[in-house]
């Protein structure tokens, strides 16, 4: 998908040397307005938004705690109000909290890891997908660490930031807008349609 003329929402861009920061700038260079998020609006986040503006695009710094569903909803709504509905979502937020040998992980660390690394990205997807479906176009990128695949010695795959790789991918047909149909129409088409598809 060509991001030119779209709105992109990139989470977890607090590190100037990180993937999210670089991704936000690259999207702006390719013509997207970009909303960038971190837990708080830091001077670094504001500088990134200003750098996006120097590229001729609009930048919007937003604070969002991905463990708080209401904040995610507010973040997406504010992005849509100011820049337009997101056509690109980059779930880049992640944490290595609890990235320890399995038997050393404390319960609260496990809960926080899943809230940040799995639930947060899933909730962002749920928040933007209706907007993308309504627009008829959209792209979602879920960044993750190879640590969660067991690629790092001593790190439990259950704690490292890789769960977004395991998020279920909805089939394209499940994201098509539903057309109102009568009971008779549904009965006639049921036999010809694969089970589980929403058309």
VOTORDO-491800 format. One record per atom (N, C-alpha, C, O): chain; residue number from 1; atom name; x, z, y. Coordinates in steps of 0.1 Angstrom, whole numbers. Example, Ala and Ser with C-alpha at 12.3 -4.5 7.8 and 13.67 -1.06 7.14 Angstrom:
REM VOTORDO-491800
A/1/N/132/78/-57
A/1/CA/123/78/-45
A/1/C/132/78/-33
A/1/O/142/85/-33
A/2/N/128/71/-22
A/2/CA/137/71/-11
A/2/C/129/79/0
A/2/O/134/80/11
***
This chain:
REM VOTORDO-491800
A/1/N/8/0/-12
A/1/CA/0/0/0
A/1/C/9/0/12
A/1/O/18/8/13
A/2/N/6/-9/22
A/2/CA/13/-10/34
A/2/C/7/1/44
A/2/O/-4/1/47
A/3/N/16/11/48
A/3/CA/11/22/56
A/3/C/9/18/71
A/3/O/3/26/79
A/4/N/12/6/75
A/4/CA/11/2/89
A/4/C/-4/3/93
A/4/O/-13/-2/87
A/5/N/-6/10/105
A/5/CA/-19/12/110
A/5/C/-27/23/104
A/5/O/-39/24/108
A/6/N/-22/30/94
A/6/CA/-29/40/87
A/6/C/-25/54/93
A/6/O/-16/55/101
A/7/N/-32/64/88
A/7/CA/-28/78/90
A/7/C/-22/84/78
A/7/O/-28/83/67
A/8/N/-11/90/79
A/8/CA/-4/97/67
A/8/C/-4/112/70
A/8/O/-2/116/81
A/9/N/-6/119/59
A/9/CA/-5/134/59
A/9/C/6/138/49
A/9/O/5/135/37
A/10/N/16/144/55
A/10/CA/28/148/46
A/10/C/29/163/47
A/10/O/31/169/58
A/11/N/28/170/35
A/11/CA/29/184/35
A/11/C/44/189/32
A/11/O/51/181/26
A/12/N/47/201/36
A/12/CA/60/207/32
A/12/C/72/200/38
A/12/O/81/196/31
A/13/N/72/198/52
A/13/CA/83/191/58
A/13/C/92/200/66
A/13/O/99/195/75
A/14/N/92/213/63
A/14/CA/100/222/71
A/14/C/115/220/70
A/14/O/121/225/80
A/15/N/120/214/60
A/15/CA/134/213/58
A/15/C/139/199/64
A/15/O/135/189/59
A/16/N/147/199/75
A/16/CA/151/187/81
A/16/C/160/178/71
A/16/O/161/166/73
A/17/N/165/184/61
A/17/CA/173/177/51
A/17/C/164/173/38
A/17/O/170/168/29
A/18/N/151/176/39
A/18/CA/143/175/27
A/18/C/136/161/26
A/18/O/136/153/35
A/19/N/130/159/14
A/19/CA/123/147/11
A/19/C/111/145/21
A/19/O/109/134/25
A/20/N/104/156/23
A/20/CA/92/154/31
A/20/C/95/150/45
A/20/O/88/142/51
A/21/N/105/156/51
A/21/CA/109/152/65
A/21/C/113/138/66
A/21/O/108/130/75
A/22/N/121/133/56
A/22/CA/125/119/56
A/22/C/114/110/54
A/22/O/113/99/60
A/23/N/105/114/45
A/23/CA/93/106/42
A/23/C/84/104/54
A/23/O/79/93/56
A/24/N/82/115/61
A/24/CA/74/114/73
A/24/C/80/104/83
A/24/O/72/96/89
A/25/N/93/104/85
A/25/CA/99/95/95
A/25/C/98/81/89
A/25/O/96/71/97
A/26/N/100/79/76
A/26/CA/100/65/71
A/26/C/86/59/72
A/26/O/84/48/75
A/27/N/75/68/70
A/27/CA/62/63/72
A/27/C/59/59/86
A/27/O/53/49/89
A/28/N/64/67/96
A/28/CA/63/63/110
A/28/C/70/50/113
A/28/O/65/42/121
A/29/N/82/48/108
A/29/CA/89/36/110
A/29/C/82/24/105
A/29/O/83/13/109
A/30/N/74/26/94
A/30/CA/66/15/88
A/30/C/52/14/95
A/30/O/44/6/90
A/31/N/50/22/105
A/31/CA/38/19/113
A/31/C/26/29/111
A/31/O/15/26/116
A/32/N/29/40/105
A/32/CA/18/50/103
A/32/C/18/61/113
A/32/O/29/65/118
A/33/N/7/66/118
A/33/CA/6/79/125
A/33/C/7/89/114
A/33/O/2/88/103
A/34/N/14/100/117
A/34/CA/18/110/107
A/34/C/15/124/111
A/34/O/20/129/121
A/35/N/7/131/103
A/35/CA/5/145/104
A/35/C/14/152/95
A/35/O/15/149/83
A/36/N/22/162/100
A/36/CA/32/169/92
A/36/C/29/184/92
A/36/O/24/190/102
A/37/N/30/190/80
A/37/CA/26/204/78
A/37/C/38/213/73
A/37/O/47/208/66
A/38/N/36/225/76
A/38/CA/44/236/70
A/38/C/36/248/71
A/38/O/25/248/77
A/39/N/41/259/66
A/39/CA/33/272/66
A/39/C/30/276/81
A/39/O/19/281/83
A/40/N/40/274/90
A/40/CA/38/277/104
A/40/C/43/265/112
A/40/O/51/257/107
A/41/N/38/263/124
A/41/CA/43/253/133
A/41/C/56/258/140
A/41/O/56/266/149
A/42/N/67/254/134
A/42/CA/80/258/139
A/42/C/86/248/149
A/42/O/80/237/150
A/43/N/96/252/157
A/43/CA/102/243/166
A/43/C/107/230/158
A/43/O/106/219/164
A/44/N/112/232/146
A/44/CA/116/220/138
A/44/C/104/211/135
A/44/O/106/199/135
A/45/N/93/216/132
A/45/CA/81/208/129
A/45/C/77/201/142
A/45/O/73/189/141
A/46/N/77/207/153
A/46/CA/74/201/166
A/46/C/84/190/170
A/46/O/80/180/175
A/47/N/97/192/166
A/47/CA/107/182/169
A/47/C/104/170/160
A/47/O/106/158/165
A/48/N/100/172/148
A/48/CA/97/161/139
A/48/C/85/153/144
A/48/O/86/140/145
A/49/N/75/159/149
A/49/CA/64/152/155
A/49/C/68/144/167
A/49/O/63/133/170
A/50/N/77/150/175
A/50/CA/82/143/187
A/50/C/90/131/183
A/50/O/90/121/189
A/51/N/98/132/172
A/51/CA/106/121/167
A/51/C/97/110/163
A/51/O/100/98/164
A/52/N/86/113/157
A/52/CA/76/103/152
A/52/C/70/96/165
A/52/O/68/84/165
A/53/N/68/104/175
A/53/CA/63/98/188
A/53/C/73/88/194
A/53/O/69/78/199
A/54/N/86/91/193
A/54/CA/96/82/198
A/54/C/97/68/191
A/54/O/102/59/196
A/55/N/91/68/179
A/55/CA/90/56/171
A/55/C/78/48/174
A/55/O/75/38/168
A/56/N/70/53/184
A/56/CA/58/45/188
A/56/C/46/49/181
A/56/O/36/42/182
A/57/N/46/59/172
A/57/CA/35/64/165
A/57/C/31/78/169
A/57/O/38/85/176
A/58/N/19/82/165
A/58/CA/14/96/169
A/58/C/19/105/158
A/58/O/17/103/146
A/59/N/24/117/163
A/59/CA/28/127/153
A/59/C/19/140/156
A/59/O/17/143/167
A/60/N/16/147/145
A/60/CA/7/159/147
A/60/C/13/170/138
A/60/O/12/169/126
A/61/N/18/180/144
A/61/CA/23/192/136
A/61/C/11/201/133
A/61/O/4/205/142
A/62/N/10/205/120
A/62/CA/-1/214/116
A/62/C/4/225/107
A/62/O/13/223/99
A/63/N/-1/237/109
A/63/CA/2/248/100
A/63/C/-8/249/89
A/63/O/-20/248/92
A/64/N/-4/250/77
A/64/CA/-13/252/66
A/64/C/-6/259/55
A/64/O/5/256/51
A/65/N/-13/270/50
A/65/CA/-8/277/38
A/65/C/-16/271/26
A/65/O/-28/272/25
A/66/N/-8/264/17
A/66/CA/-15/257/6
A/66/C/-21/266/-4
A/66/O/-28/261/-13
A/67/N/-19/279/-3
A/67/CA/-25/288/-12
A/67/C/-39/292/-7
A/67/O/-46/300/-14
A/68/N/-43/288/5
A/68/CA/-56/291/11
A/68/C/-64/279/12
A/68/O/-62/270/20
A/69/N/-74/277/3
A/69/CA/-83/265/3
A/69/C/-89/262/16
A/69/O/-90/250/20
A/70/N/-94/272/24
A/70/CA/-100/270/37
A/70/C/-91/263/46
A/70/O/-94/255/55
A/71/N/-78/267/46
A/71/CA/-68/262/55
A/71/C/-65/247/51
A/71/O/-63/239/60
A/72/N/-66/244/39
A/72/CA/-64/230/35
A/72/C/-75/221/40
A/72/O/-73/210/45
A/73/N/-88/226/38
A/73/CA/-99/219/43
A/73/C/-98/217/58
A/73/O/-101/206/63
A/74/N/-95/227/66
A/74/CA/-93/227/80
A/74/C/-82/217/84
A/74/O/-84/209/94
A/75/N/-71/217/77
A/75/CA/-60/208/80
A/75/C/-64/194/79
A/75/O/-61/186/88
A/76/N/-71/190/68
A/76/CA/-75/176/66
A/76/C/-85/172/76
A/76/O/-84/161/82
A/77/N/-94/181/79
A/77/CA/-104/178/89
A/77/C/-98/176/103
A/77/O/-102/166/111
A/78/N/-89/184/107
A/78/CA/-82/183/120
A/78/C/-74/170/121
A/78/O/-74/163/131
A/79/N/-67/167/110
A/79/CA/-59/154/109
A/79/C/-69/143/111
A/79/O/-66/134/119
A/80/N/-80/143/105
A/80/CA/-90/132/106
A/80/C/-95/131/120
A/80/O/-97/120/125
A/81/N/-98/142/126
A/81/CA/-103/142/140
A/81/C/-94/137/150
A/81/O/-97/129/159
A/82/N/-81/140/148
A/82/CA/-71/137/159
A/82/C/-65/123/156
A/82/O/-63/115/165
A/83/N/-61/120/143
A/83/CA/-54/108/140
A/83/C/-62/98/133
A/83/O/-59/86/132
A/84/N/-73/102/127
A/84/CA/-81/94/118
A/84/C/-79/98/104
A/84/O/-70/106/100
A/85/N/-89/94/95
A/85/CA/-89/98/81
A/85/C/-76/94/74
A/85/O/-71/83/76
A/86/N/-70/103/67
A/86/CA/-57/100/60
A/86/C/-59/89/50
A/86/O/-67/89/41
A/87/N/-50/79/51
A/87/CA/-50/68/42
A/87/C/-39/70/32
A/87/O/-38/64/21
A/88/N/-29/79/36
A/88/CA/-18/82/27
A/88/C/-17/98/27
A/88/O/-17/104/37
A/89/N/-16/103/15
A/89/CA/-13/118/13
A/89/C/0/119/5
A/89/O/1/113/-5
A/90/N/10/127/11
A/90/CA/22/130/3
A/90/C/22/145/1
A/90/O/25/152/10
A/91/N/19/149/-11
A/91/CA/20/163/-15
A/91/C/34/167/-18
A/91/O/39/164/-29
A/92/N/41/172/-8
A/92/CA/55/175/-9
A/92/C/58/190/-9
A/92/O/69/194/-12
A/93/N/48/198/-7
A/93/CA/50/213/-7
A/93/C/54/218/-21
A/93/O/48/213/-31
A/94/N/63/226/-21
A/94/CA/68/232/-34
A/94/C/75/245/-33
A/94/O/81/247/-22
A/95/N/76/252/-43
A/95/CA/84/265/-43
A/95/C/90/268/-56
A/95/O/85/264/-67
A/96/N/102/274/-56
A/96/CA/108/278/-68
A/96/C/106/293/-71
A/96/O/113/298/-79
A/97/N/96/299/-65
A/97/CA/93/312/-68
A/97/C/90/314/-83
A/97/O/82/306/-88
A/98/N/96/324/-89
A/98/CA/94/326/-103
A/98/C/102/316/-112
A/98/O/99/316/-124
A/99/N/111/309/-106
A/99/CA/119/299/-114
A/99/C/130/307/-121
A/99/O/142/306/-117
A/100/N/126/314/-132
A/100/CA/135/323/-139
A/100/C/133/320/-154
A/100/O/124/313/-158
A/101/N/142/325/-162
A/101/CA/139/325/-177
A/101/C/125/330/-179
A/101/O/121/340/-173
A/102/N/118/324/-189
A/102/CA/103/327/-190
A/102/C/100/342/-191
A/102/O/91/347/-185
A/103/N/108/350/-199
A/103/CA/105/364/-201
A/103/C/108/372/-189
A/103/O/104/384/-189
A/104/N/115/367/-179
A/104/CA/118/374/-167
A/104/C/108/372/-156
A/104/O/109/378/-145
A/105/N/98/363/-158
A/105/CA/89/359/-147
A/105/C/78/370/-146
A/105/O/72/374/-156
A/106/N/76/375/-134
A/106/CA/66/385/-132
A/106/C/52/378/-129
A/106/O/52/367/-125
A/107/N/42/385/-133
A/107/CA/28/379/-132
A/107/C/25/374/-118
A/107/O/19/363/-117
A/108/N/28/382/-108
A/108/CA/25/377/-94
A/108/C/33/365/-90
A/108/O/28/357/-82
A/109/N/45/364/-95
A/109/CA/53/352/-92
A/109/C/47/340/-99
A/109/O/47/329/-93
A/110/N/42/342/-111
A/110/CA/36/331/-118
A/110/C/24/326/-111
A/110/O/22/314/-110
A/111/N/16/335/-106
A/111/CA/3/332/-99
A/111/C/7/324/-86
A/111/O/0/314/-83
A/112/N/17/329/-79
A/112/CA/20/323/-66
A/112/C/26/309/-69
A/112/O/23/299/-61
A/113/N/34/307/-79
A/113/CA/40/294/-83
A/113/C/29/284/-85
A/113/O/30/273/-80
A/114/N/19/288/-93
A/114/CA/8/278/-97
A/114/C/0/276/-85
A/114/O/-5/264/-83
A/115/N/-2/285/-76
A/115/CA/-10/283/-64
A/115/C/-4/273/-55
A/115/O/-10/265/-49
A/116/N/10/274/-53
A/116/CA/17/265/-44
A/116/C/19/252/-51
A/116/O/17/241/-44
A/117/N/24/252/-63
A/117/CA/29/239/-69
A/117/C/18/231/-76
A/117/O/20/219/-79
A/118/N/7/237/-80
A/118/CA/-3/230/-87
A/118/C/-17/230/-80
A/118/O/-23/219/-77
A/119/N/-22/242/-77
A/119/CA/-35/243/-71
A/119/C/-35/237/-57
A/119/O/-45/230/-53
A/120/N/-25/240/-49
A/120/CA/-24/234/-35
A/120/C/-25/219/-35
A/120/O/-34/214/-28
A/121/N/-16/212/-42
A/121/CA/-17/197/-42
A/121/C/-31/192/-48
A/121/O/-36/182/-42
A/122/N/-36/199/-58
A/122/CA/-49/195/-63
A/122/C/-60/196/-53
A/122/O/-69/187/-52
A/123/N/-60/207/-45
A/123/CA/-70/209/-34
A/123/C/-68/199/-23
A/123/O/-78/194/-17
A/124/N/-56/195/-20
A/124/CA/-54/185/-10
A/124/C/-59/172/-15
A/124/O/-66/164/-7
A/125/N/-57/168/-27
A/125/CA/-63/156/-33
A/125/C/-78/156/-32
A/125/O/-84/146/-28
A/126/N/-84/168/-35
A/126/CA/-99/169/-35
A/126/C/-104/167/-21
A/126/O/-115/162/-18
A/127/N/-96/172/-11
A/127/CA/-100/171/3
A/127/C/-99/157/9
A/127/O/-108/153/17
A/128/N/-89/149/5
A/128/CA/-87/136/11
A/128/C/-94/125/3
A/128/O/-98/115/9
A/129/N/-96/127/-10
A/129/CA/-102/116/-18
A/129/C/-115/111/-13
A/129/O/-118/99/-13
A/130/N/-125/120/-9
A/130/CA/-137/115/-4
A/130/C/-136/106/8
A/130/O/-143/96/10
A/131/N/-126/109/17
A/131/CA/-123/101/28
A/131/C/-117/87/24
A/131/O/-121/77/30
A/132/N/-108/87/14
A/132/CA/-102/75/10
A/132/C/-113/66/3
A/132/O/-113/54/5
A/133/N/-121/72/-5
A/133/CA/-132/65/-12
A/133/C/-141/58/-2
A/133/O/-145/47/-3
A/134/N/-144/66/9
A/134/CA/-153/60/19
A/134/C/-147/49/26
A/134/O/-154/39/30
A/135/N/-133/49/28
A/135/CA/-126/39/35
A/135/C/-123/27/26
A/135/O/-120/16/30
A/136/N/-124/30/12
A/136/CA/-121/19/3
A/136/C/-107/17/0
A/136/O/-103/7/-6
A/137/N/-98/26/5
A/137/CA/-84/24/3
A/137/C/-77/38/5
A/137/O/-82/46/12
A/138/N/-66/39/-2
A/138/CA/-58/52/0
A/138/C/-47/52/-10
A/138/O/-47/46/-21
A/139/N/-37/61/-8
A/139/CA/-26/63/-17
A/139/C/-22/77/-16
A/139/O/-20/83/-6
A/140/N/-19/83/-28
A/140/CA/-15/97/-29
A/140/C/-2/97/-37
A/140/O/-1/91/-48
A/141/N/8/105/-31
A/141/CA/21/107/-38
A/141/C/22/122/-40
A/141/O/22/129/-31
A/142/N/25/126/-53
A/142/CA/27/140/-56
A/142/C/42/141/-59
A/142/O/46/137/-70
A/143/N/50/148/-50
A/143/CA/64/150/-53
A/143/C/65/163/-62
A/143/O/57/172/-60
A/144/N/75/163/-70
A/144/CA/77/174/-79
A/144/C/92/175/-83
A/144/O/100/166/-80
A/145/N/96/186/-89
A/145/CA/109/188/-94
A/145/C/111/185/-109
A/145/O/102/188/-116
A/146/N/122/180/-113
A/146/CA/125/179/-127
A/146/C/127/192/-134
A/146/O/126/193/-146
A/147/N/128/203/-126
A/147/CA/129/216/-132
A/147/C/117/220/-141
A/147/O/118/227/-151
A/148/N/105/215/-136
A/148/CA/93/218/-144
A/148/C/92/210/-157
A/148/O/83/213/-165
A/149/N/101/201/-159
A/149/CA/101/193/-171
A/149/C/111/198/-181
A/149/O/113/193/-192
A/150/N/117/210/-177
A/150/CA/127/216/-186
A/150/C/141/209/-184
A/150/O/150/211/-193
A/151/N/143/202/-173
A/151/CA/156/196/-171
A/151/C/167/205/-165
A/151/O/178/201/-165
A/152/N/163/217/-161
A/152/CA/173/226/-156
A/152/C/175/238/-165
A/152/O/165/245/-168
A/153/N/187/240/-169
A/153/CA/190/251/-178
A/153/C/186/265/-172
A/153/O/188/268/-160
A/154/N/179/273/-180
A/154/CA/175/286/-176
A/154/C/163/287/-167
A/154/O/159/298/-164
A/155/N/157/276/-164
A/155/CA/144/276/-156
A/155/C/132/273/-165
A/155/O/132/263/-172
A/156/N/122/281/-164
A/156/CA/110/279/-172
A/156/C/102/268/-166
A/156/O/99/267/-154
A/157/N/98/258/-174
A/157/CA/89/247/-169
A/157/C/76/252/-164
A/157/O/69/245/-156
A/158/N/73/265/-168
A/158/CA/60/270/-163
A/158/C/61/275/-149
A/158/O/50/279/-143
A/159/N/73/276/-143
A/159/CA/74/282/-130
A/159/C/80/272/-120
A/159/O/76/274/-108
A/160/N/87/263/-124
A/160/CA/94/253/-114
A/160/C/83/244/-109
A/160/O/73/242/-114
A/161/N/86/238/-97
A/161/CA/76/230/-90
A/161/C/75/216/-96
A/161/O/78/206/-89
A/162/N/70/215/-108
A/162/CA/67/202/-114
A/162/C/53/200/-118
A/162/O/49/188/-121
A/163/N/44/210/-117
A/163/CA/31/207/-122
A/163/C/24/195/-115
A/163/O/15/190/-122
A/164/N/26/191/-103
A/164/CA/19/179/-98
A/164/C/21/167/-107
A/164/O/12/158/-107
A/165/N/32/166/-114
A/165/CA/34/155/-124
A/165/C/23/156/-135
A/165/O/20/146/-141
A/166/N/18/168/-136
A/166/CA/8/169/-147
A/166/C/-7/169/-142
A/166/O/-16/171/-150
A/167/N/-8/167/-129
A/167/CA/-22/165/-124
A/167/C/-29/154/-131
A/167/O/-23/143/-132
A/168/N/-41/155/-135
A/168/CA/-48/144/-141
A/168/C/-51/133/-131
A/168/O/-54/135/-119
A/169/N/-49/120/-135
A/169/CA/-51/109/-126
A/169/C/-65/104/-129
A/169/O/-68/99/-140
A/170/N/-73/104/-118
A/170/CA/-87/99/-120
A/170/C/-86/84/-122
A/170/O/-78/77/-116
A/171/N/-95/78/-131
A/171/CA/-95/64/-133
A/171/C/-101/58/-120
A/171/O/-109/64/-113
A/172/N/-97/45/-117
A/172/CA/-103/38/-105
A/172/C/-118/38/-105
A/172/O/-124/39/-95
A/173/N/-124/36/-117
A/173/CA/-138/35/-117
A/173/C/-145/49/-114
A/173/O/-156/49/-108
A/174/N/-138/60/-116
A/174/CA/-144/73/-113
A/174/C/-144/75/-98
A/174/O/-151/85/-93
A/175/N/-137/67/-90
A/175/CA/-136/69/-76
A/175/C/-145/59/-68
A/175/O/-145/60/-56
A/176/N/-152/50/-75
A/176/CA/-160/41/-68
A/176/C/-173/48/-63
A/176/O/-178/56/-70
A/177/N/-177/44/-51
A/177/CA/-190/50/-46
A/177/C/-201/47/-56
A/177/O/-202/36/-62
A/178/N/-209/57/-58
A/178/CA/-221/55/-67
A/178/C/-232/48/-60
A/178/O/-235/51/-48
A/179/N/-238/39/-67
A/179/CA/-250/32/-62
A/179/C/-263/38/-67
A/179/O/-264/41/-79
A/180/N/-272/41/-59
A/180/CA/-285/47/-64
A/180/C/-292/37/-73
A/180/O/-293/25/-70
A/181/N/-296/41/-85
A/181/CA/-302/33/-95
A/181/C/-315/40/-100
A/181/O/-316/52/-100
A/182/N/-324/32/-105
A/182/CA/-336/37/-111
A/182/C/-333/42/-125
A/182/O/-322/38/-131
A/183/N/-341/50/-131
A/183/CA/-340/54/-145
A/183/C/-339/42/-154
A/183/O/-332/42/-164
A/184/N/-348/32/-151
A/184/CA/-348/20/-160
A/184/C/-335/12/-159
A/184/O/-330/7/-170
A/185/N/-329/11/-147
A/185/CA/-317/4/-146
A/185/C/-306/11/-154
A/185/O/-297/5/-160
A/186/N/-306/25/-153
A/186/CA/-296/33/-160
A/186/C/-297/31/-175
A/186/O/-287/30/-182
A/187/N/-309/30/-180
A/187/CA/-311/29/-194
A/187/C/-306/15/-199
A/187/O/-300/14/-210
A/188/N/-309/5/-191
A/188/CA/-304/-9/-195
A/188/C/-289/-10/-195
A/188/O/-283/-17/-203
A/189/N/-283/-3/-185
A/189/CA/-268/-5/-184
A/189/C/-260/4/-192
A/189/O/-248/2/-194
A/190/N/-266/15/-197
A/190/CA/-259/26/-204
A/190/C/-251/20/-217
A/190/O/-240/24/-219
A/191/N/-258/11/-224
A/191/CA/-252/6/-236
A/191/C/-240/-3/-233
A/191/O/-231/-4/-242
A/192/N/-240/-9/-222
A/192/CA/-229/-18/-218
A/192/C/-217/-12/-211
A/192/O/-207/-18/-208
A/193/N/-219/1/-208
A/193/CA/-209/7/-199
A/193/C/-201/18/-207
A/193/O/-207/26/-215
A/194/N/-188/18/-207
A/194/CA/-180/28/-214
A/194/C/-184/42/-210
A/194/O/-187/44/-198
A/195/N/-184/51/-219
A/195/CA/-187/65/-216
A/195/C/-177/71/-207
A/195/O/-165/68/-208
A/196/N/-181/79/-197
A/196/CA/-172/86/-188
A/196/C/-169/78/-175
A/196/O/-163/84/-166
A/197/N/-173/66/-174
A/197/CA/-171/58/-162
A/197/C/-182/60/-152
A/197/O/-194/61/-156
A/198/N/-179/61/-139
A/198/CA/-189/62/-129
A/198/C/-188/50/-120
A/198/O/-177/48/-114
A/199/N/-198/42/-120
A/199/CA/-197/29/-113
A/199/C/-206/29/-101
A/199/O/-207/19/-94
***
